[in-house]
Amino acid sequence: MSPTRLRARLTYVGAVIALLIAPASAQNGSQFRDWKSSVLGDAAPIAPRTGCAALIALTGYEFSIVSATAVPASGDAPVHCRVAGLIAPEIRFEVALPSAWNGRLYMFGNGGYAGEALDAPARVTTMKRALSRGFATAQTNTGHDGAREPLGTFAADPQKFVDYAFRAVHVTALTARRILQSYYDVAPRHSYFDGCSTGGRQGLISAQRFPDDFDGIVVGAPVLDFSGTMISYAAGQRALAASPIPASKLKTLSEAVYAKCDAADGLKDGLIDDPRRCHFDPAADLPRCAAEADGESCFTAGQLDALAAIYRGVTRNGETFFPGWPVGAEAGWTPWFVSSQAPQPIQVAFGETFFRNMAFGRPNASYDWKTFDVNADLDKVQSARSALDATDPDLSRFKARGGKIVSYYGWADPALNPLMGIRYYESVMQRVGAPTADFYRLFMVPGMFHCGGGVGPSTFDAFTPLVEWVEKGTAPSTIIASRIVDGKVVRTRPLCPYPQVAKYKEAGSIDEAASFTCAAPEHAPSSRP
């Protein structure tokens, strides 16, 4: 590779890492916004029973404490002890211990292929947000350094792959509890996990594999069917490679989708409450280029076919293997599906690295990932699927010990298919039945992009309701979400536990949550995504 091409490639990888890791690492930036410790009747705060520096003596065969540093109070965090350590072979972790502890452990997840620096600004912000409410915090890089081993390249080492897949969060949680016990001379009263995207998958993996690790888990936009997501990326990018759609056409596409689907829920408000209720057909609902002369405001036959493939999803032996993409996310397809600046869209970076470094158990840098045949090749990736995918509906052990899950997914998520969240929740309901809602609730967010943003109310606190559910037994019947533009709240809406939806009361402002109530949908949505 020439020096010029190498520089371009490294620039591209750096851009991808910045795009994916930074937003996802920030988690849900509005967690704790509704937090009031007085509501939970907190006991007196717990003080340390030993010095911060003394924690370095905890080093042993299981883990090493690299540093234990007393940190003075600042404007956004109280006095605390910051412990940095290593679990073999390369799992970096940090635990932050406030001087006035509320008895709870808060662990937060990762984004993308993880490997984030634990002192990255977004992660420090998340840590301080919890510390300022009296929580001890824990985090991990999942066992590799993303700057040195970007994307999925770390998976050439089988142990690092397992650490990323499921082990790192588990052993970090165990280690954090050891440190808390030593520092405060008491175990945490409750342990919580909060994650979005990869962090959402980590939360579900914890509930499935290690049900004793956490009492409550926030599962945001989880890439729970990791392998299926990458297979769908391959199918979609194969279609787009045959008939590219420039980013400049997405505005036309998005406007056509909303023109047809906005009012399908009975209220024209700029939101698509449930895209399954609208049958959008690219061939019938989009302007077609005359004589196949490609233009900015029309679509060629090939482009219409590519869109149909994306909306149709992946089939295997004639049956749906992975759902097609719901309409409504098209305004956010850049840079996920298509790219206007970077050499390739993010789907290509993620999908390619999965198939070349993870899928088959050994690296293959020359593998053409777009040639993957789900009919012929699925068995070849079974080992990776069993480690990465969080699709096991058996949450009986987590339920039996009183664990609680609050999950959310943006209906307009352009990064991860929101039907994953619904399909998994319904699989748990099939196994558990009606009692599913007694420990696990899913909130679909109309118009929200990946982990936040988008065209709908996407600012909401999912963590405080979880704590109230765990500690007071109060299940969240609704979560109020806000749309904030230029620092001002312009709309509020209730988020409802699936399958309920927000129904307009036929009176009051459509921009006020009080004008809506959560109710069962009038008609079952179409099975077509």
C-alpha positions, 0 to 999 in steps of 0.5 A: 500500500502506498504511503498516500493510501495508507494515510487515507486508510488510517485517517478513515479508521480514526474517523470511524472510531471517533464517530462510533466510540465517542457518542456511544460511550456517552451513554444516555446523557440524561440519566439521573436527570430526575434523581431525588435521593429523598424519594428513595428514603436513602439511609445516611451516607457511608464513609470509608473505613480505610485510606484510599492509597491503602487499596493498592495492597489488594493486588493479587492473583485475580487483579492488580491495582495500578493506582489508587488516588484521592481526588479532591472535590470539583464543581461536578464531582465530590471528593472520591478515591479513583482506583485504576487496575488490570485484570489479566490479560489486558482488561483495564478497569476503573472504580471511583469511590465517593467519600459519602457513599449511598451504598450503590454500585453503578457500572456503565457500558461501552460503545462499538467495538469498545477499547475506549480510554477510560479517561475519555471525556465522555466516560469521565462525564458519565462517571461524575454524573453518578458520583455526584449522586453518591454512587460508586462507579465502575467501568472497563475497556473490555480487554483491549486498547482500541487505539492500538487494535482498532475495530475488531482487530483485537479478536485475533487473540481468542482471550480478548475476543471472549473478554469483549464478548462477555467476560470483562463486564462480569469480572470487573463487576466482581472486582469492583465489589471486592474493592467496595468491601475493602474501602467501606467495610460493607458490600453494596446494597444494590448494583446497577448496570447502564448501557446503550448499543454495545452497552445494551448488549452487555447488559442483556449478556449479564442478565442471561449469563451472570444473573447475580451481577446486577439488581437492575439493568438499563438496556438501551438500543442493544446490538443483542443480535450482533451476528445478525446485525452484521449479516444484515449489514452485508446484505444491505451494503451488497445491494447498495454496492450494486446501485449506490444511493448518494447521501444527497438523495436521503432528504427526498427519501425521508420526506416521502416516507414521512409524507406517507407514514406520519399520519398512520397513527391517526395524528400528523405530528412529524413522528412515526409512532410505529413504522410497522403500521405503514406499508411504504413501497419504494417502487410505488411511493418514490419518484422514478427517474425518467429513462433511467437518467439519474437525478438528485430528486428521483431514483433509478430502478436499481436504487429502488431495488436496493431500497426494497432489499434494505426494507425487506431484510435477510431471508434464509431458506425462504424464511425471515432470518433478520428483519428488514429496516423499519422506515423513518430512520432515513434522515440518519442513514448518513454515515451509517448506510451511505457516506458523504465524506468518509471513504466508506459508511460505518456499516462497511467498517463494522461489517468488514471487521466482524467477518475478517476478524471475528466471524470464523474464529481466525483472522482472514484479512482478504475475506470479501465480507459481501460474499457471505451467504446466509444459507450456506455459511451460517454454520461457519459463524456459530462459535462467534454467534454463541459468544457475542449474541445476547438472544437467549430468552431464558431470564428465569434466574435473573427474574427469580432473584428479583432483577429488573430491566428497563429497556429502550429503543429508538424507532428511528435508529439508523445504526441498529435495527429497533425490531431486534429489541421488539423481537427479543422482548416478544421471545421473552414474553413467549417463554415467561408469559404475562409476568414478563412485565413484572421484571422487564419493560421495553419502551419504544421511542418514536423518532429517536436515533441511536441512543438519542437525538433524532426528530422526536422526544429523545431526552429522558431518564431511564435510570431513575425509574429502574432504581425506583422499581428495584428498591421501591417495587414501583414499576414504570408505567410511563417515562416522560421524554422531551425534545430539546432544541437550542436548549429549550423544551419544545415537546414532551411525550410519554414513552409507554411500556411495549406494546402500549403506545401513546394515544392522543386524548383528542384535546390539548396541545400535541406538544404536551405529554399531558395530552396523551395516555398510554394504551393498547394499540387499536389494531395489531401492527403488520408483521411486515417491518 
